[in-house]
Amino acid sequence: MDKKQKRRQSAAALAGVLFLIFLDQYTKILAIRYLKEHESFVILKDIFELHYLENRGMAFGLMQNQRTFFVLTTTVVFFVLVYFYLKTPVTKKYLPIRICTVFLTAGAAGNFIDRLLKGYVVDFFYFSFIDFPIFNVADIFVTVTFFVLLLLIFFYYKEDDFLVYLKKGQKDL
C-alpha cells in the first residue's frame, strides 16, 4: 500500500473518531438539556430509564474526584492508541483491530472532553432492573470494543498475527 492510500486510511479513521465523538457529545448535550434537574425518563418500567448523573469518578463510581489522574492517564492512552493504530498493518486481516482502535479512541476522547471542560462525565443510561451503574455512549464504545477485542484475540487472530507489532521496519503484510 502506498503512502497516499495510507493517508486516506488515516484520514478515514480520524473522520470516524470525530464522528463518534460528535455522537457521544451530542447525546450528552441532550441529556443535560432534557434530563438534568428532572425526574428520570422511563423507557421500560422497572427495566431501563434515562437518568442524569454527573460522574466525577470512573466506571462503577471508582476513584471519585481524581480529575488530574484521569486527564494524565487518558493522554497516555491516546498516544498508545495512535501508536498502535499506526503500527497496525493496513490490510483486511487487521481491519477489525483498526476499527476497534477508532472506537476506543473516540470513547476515551468523549469522556476526556467532559472531564476537561466540566470536571465530570455526563452519564444517563440506567438499567434499573439490575441496578447497573449509569453510563453513556462513550462508555458503550469502550466496553463493547473491549469485548470485541477479546473475541478477536481468542477466536480470530493467532499468536503469529501479533508478532507484527514487535518487528521493526515491517512492511504491510
C-alpha positions as CSV (number, residue, x, y, z in Angstrom):
1,M,0.0,0.0,0.0
2,D,1.4,3.4,-1.0
3,K,1.7,6.5,1.2
4,K,-1.4,8.1,-0.4
5,Q,-3.6,5.1,0.4
6,K,-2.2,5.1,4.0
7,R,-3.0,8.8,4.4
8,R,-6.5,8.1,3.1
9,Q,-7.0,5.3,5.6
10,S,-5.7,7.5,8.4
11,A,-8.0,10.4,7.3
12,A,-11.0,8.0,7.3
13,A,-10.0,6.8,10.8
14,L,-9.8,10.4,12.0
15,A,-13.2,11.2,10.5
16,G,-14.6,8.1,12.2
17,V,-13.2,9.2,15.6
18,L,-14.5,12.7,15.1
19,F,-18.0,11.5,14.1
20,L,-18.2,9.1,17.1
21,I,-17.0,11.9,19.5
22,F,-19.7,14.1,18.0
23,L,-22.3,11.4,18.6
24,D,-21.2,11.0,22.2
25,Q,-21.1,14.7,22.9
26,Y,-24.5,15.3,21.2
27,T,-26.2,12.7,23.4
28,K,-24.6,14.3,26.4
29,I,-25.9,17.7,25.4
30,L,-29.4,16.2,25.0
31,A,-29.0,14.6,28.5
32,I,-28.1,17.9,30.0
33,R,-30.9,19.7,28.3
34,Y,-33.7,17.2,28.9
35,L,-32.7,15.2,32.0
36,K,-30.7,17.5,34.3
37,E,-32.8,18.6,37.2
38,H,-35.7,16.4,36.0
39,E,-37.1,13.1,37.1
40,S,-35.8,10.0,35.2
41,F,-37.4,9.4,31.8
42,V,-38.7,5.8,32.0
43,I,-38.3,3.9,28.7
44,L,-39.3,0.4,30.1
45,K,-40.8,0.5,33.6
46,D,-38.5,-1.2,36.2
47,I,-36.1,-2.1,33.4
48,F,-34.5,0.8,31.6
49,E,-34.5,4.6,32.0
50,L,-32.7,7.7,31.2
51,H,-31.3,9.2,34.4
52,Y,-28.9,12.2,34.6
53,L,-25.7,11.8,36.6
54,E,-22.5,13.8,36.9
55,N,-19.8,11.2,37.4
56,R,-16.6,12.5,38.9
57,G,-15.0,9.1,39.0
58,M,-14.6,6.2,36.6
59,A,-16.6,3.1,35.9
60,F,-18.7,1.9,38.8
61,G,-18.0,5.2,40.7
62,L,-14.4,4.3,41.5
63,M,-11.8,6.9,42.1
64,Q,-14.1,9.9,42.7
65,N,-12.6,13.4,42.1
66,Q,-9.3,12.2,40.6
67,R,-9.5,14.6,37.6
68,T,-5.8,15.1,37.2
69,F,-5.2,11.4,37.2
70,F,-7.8,10.8,34.6
71,V,-6.5,13.6,32.3
72,L,-2.9,12.3,32.5
73,T,-4.0,8.7,32.1
74,T,-6.2,9.5,29.1
75,T,-3.4,11.5,27.5
76,V,-1.1,8.5,27.7
77,V,-3.8,6.2,26.4
78,F,-4.3,8.5,23.3
79,F,-0.6,8.3,22.5
80,V,-0.6,4.5,22.9
81,L,-3.7,4.1,20.7
82,V,-2.3,6.4,18.0
83,Y,1.0,4.5,18.0
84,F,-0.9,1.1,18.0
85,Y,-3.0,2.3,15.1
86,L,0.0,3.4,13.1
87,K,1.8,0.1,13.7
88,T,-1.2,-2.0,12.6
89,P,-0.8,-3.2,9.0
90,V,-3.3,-1.7,6.6
91,T,-4.7,-5.0,5.4
92,K,-8.1,-6.7,5.5
93,K,-6.8,-9.1,8.2
94,Y,-6.1,-6.3,10.6
95,L,-9.1,-4.1,9.7
96,P,-11.1,-5.2,12.8
97,I,-8.2,-4.1,15.1
98,R,-8.0,-0.8,13.3
99,I,-11.8,-0.2,13.7
100,C,-11.6,-1.2,17.4
101,T,-8.8,1.4,17.8
102,V,-11.1,4.1,16.3
103,F,-13.9,3.2,18.8
104,L,-11.6,3.1,21.8
105,T,-10.1,6.4,20.9
106,A,-13.5,8.0,20.4
107,G,-14.8,6.6,23.7
108,A,-11.8,7.8,25.6
109,A,-11.9,11.2,23.9
110,G,-15.7,11.6,24.7
111,N,-15.2,11.2,28.4
112,F,-11.9,13.1,28.3
113,I,-13.7,16.2,26.8
114,D,-16.2,16.1,29.7
115,R,-13.6,15.8,32.4
116,L,-11.5,18.6,30.9
117,L,-14.4,21.0,30.3
118,K,-16.8,20.2,33.1
119,G,-14.8,18.3,35.7
120,Y,-17.1,15.3,35.4
121,V,-18.6,12.9,32.9
122,V,-22.3,13.1,31.9
123,D,-23.9,9.7,32.3
124,F,-27.5,8.9,31.6
125,F,-28.3,5.3,30.6
126,Y,-29.6,3.2,33.5
127,F,-30.7,-0.4,33.7
128,S,-32.8,-0.3,36.8
129,F,-33.8,-4.0,36.8
130,I,-30.2,-4.9,37.7
131,D,-29.2,-1.6,39.3
132,F,-26.3,-1.4,36.8
133,P,-24.1,1.7,37.1
134,I,-25.3,4.7,34.9
135,F,-23.2,5.1,31.7
136,N,-23.0,7.0,28.4
137,V,-22.3,6.5,24.7
138,A,-18.5,6.8,25.2
139,D,-18.7,4.1,27.8
140,I,-20.5,1.9,25.3
141,F,-17.8,2.4,22.7
142,V,-15.1,1.4,25.2
143,T,-16.9,-1.5,26.8
144,V,-18.2,-3.1,23.6
145,T,-14.9,-2.6,21.8
146,F,-13.1,-4.3,24.7
147,F,-15.2,-7.4,24.4
148,V,-14.9,-7.4,20.6
149,L,-11.1,-7.2,21.0
150,L,-11.2,-10.2,23.4
151,L,-13.2,-12.2,20.9
152,L,-10.8,-11.3,18.1
153,I,-7.8,-12.2,20.2
154,F,-9.2,-15.5,21.3
155,F,-11.0,-16.7,18.2
156,Y,-9.8,-14.8,15.1
157,Y,-6.1,-13.9,15.4
158,K,-3.4,-16.4,16.0
159,E,-0.3,-15.8,18.1
160,D,1.8,-15.1,15.0
161,D,-0.5,-12.3,13.9
162,F,0.7,-10.2,16.8
163,L,4.4,-10.6,16.0
164,V,3.9,-7.7,13.5
165,Y,3.8,-5.3,16.5
166,L,7.3,-6.5,17.6
167,K,9.0,-6.4,14.2
168,K,10.8,-3.2,13.3
169,G,10.6,-1.9,9.7
170,Q,7.7,-4.3,9.0
171,K,6.1,-3.6,5.6
172,D,2.4,-4.1,5.1
173,L,1.6,-7.8,5.0
